[in-house]
């Protein structure tokens, strides 16, 4: 039976996928509405910094471990890799493709993360054990699911909601520009590679700097500065009207910035750090197929995207791969010791305690006998008197 900490890890992983499914939908709607992807990342990271940095200073300033220049440089590079570069690549590709494709291709993260973890000796495969076979089978099912989604469209399924909540003018360009579609898919895979490497490196960072809140807030702050420089360079040198690109209006763009900044970056990044520390990087990455199912439903309901049969079949394979890998990892956990069998150290201590109790009892008995003899002598003297 899993422990309470193990149950919490599963719940946290599910909450993270729900958060990311909402991000795919609102971000796609904002980009289709004309919002600049680079400016979006700056506002998102700035919002997350405004949320996390005061909390980190207020709650963790006394528990902050010392930070060397080398450690600060590592955190700067991790922020550049996993926040600035990966997020910008992801948003550019999301603009060219769709929310469903973004979530589907993110399921390549388990395979990439697993390979990085094996190379860095954070994960091991026991080929002759049932757990190792289950891991490999789960990875194979994930790959098969991605291939089905990418290569087999199948008949279209009717959207769940014909009246979209977000009225995006470019929601139906999935197959309109094949060149942009392929470019977006390539950029999405590249974003997943950088994100997978960040997940694995984050596990090592938390061992060197175990304060999750401070590490997350510092990465958000550094990524805000990096994203500001990148967005200013893109909007300033490309002939685009900077005032129009940087202006936030009361529309879906503002909703996407607030949601991505406060909920995704602010909340889910901390939850990811917690989950990585408890169960490792591969456990978190293997929960991504659940996000695909949620995204397919939400994109169809809110954006009116047409879901094909291939996406449904691929999603089923991905979920099967998820549970196969999780089953394999659960079999690798050491079983708790039986209640009837006490450890050797406890047995020795128990024997020592029993021996000392026996010696104490013997001493007490001798003292009682001496007291009785004294009382008898006093009784005889009293009788003589």
Secondary structure, DSSP 8 states (H G I E B T S, - for coil): ---HHHHHHHHHHHHHHHHHHHHHHHHHHHHHTT--HHHHHHHHHHHHHHHHHHHHHHHHSSS-----HHHHHHHHHHHIIIIIIHHHHHHHHHHHS-HHHHHHHGGGHHHHHHHHHHHTTS----TTSHHHHHHHHHHHHHHHHHHHHHH---SEE--S-SS-SS--TTTT-TTT-HHHHHHHHHHHHHHHHHHHHHHHHHHHHHHHS--HHHHHHHHHHHHHHHHHHHHHHHHHHTT--HHHHH---TTHHHHHHHIIIIIIIIIIHHHHHHHHHHH-HHHHHTTHHHHHHHHHHHIIIII---EEHHHHHHHHHHHHHHHHHHHHHHHTS-----TT---HHHHHHHHHHHHHHHHHHHHHHHHHHHHHHHHHHHHHHHHH-
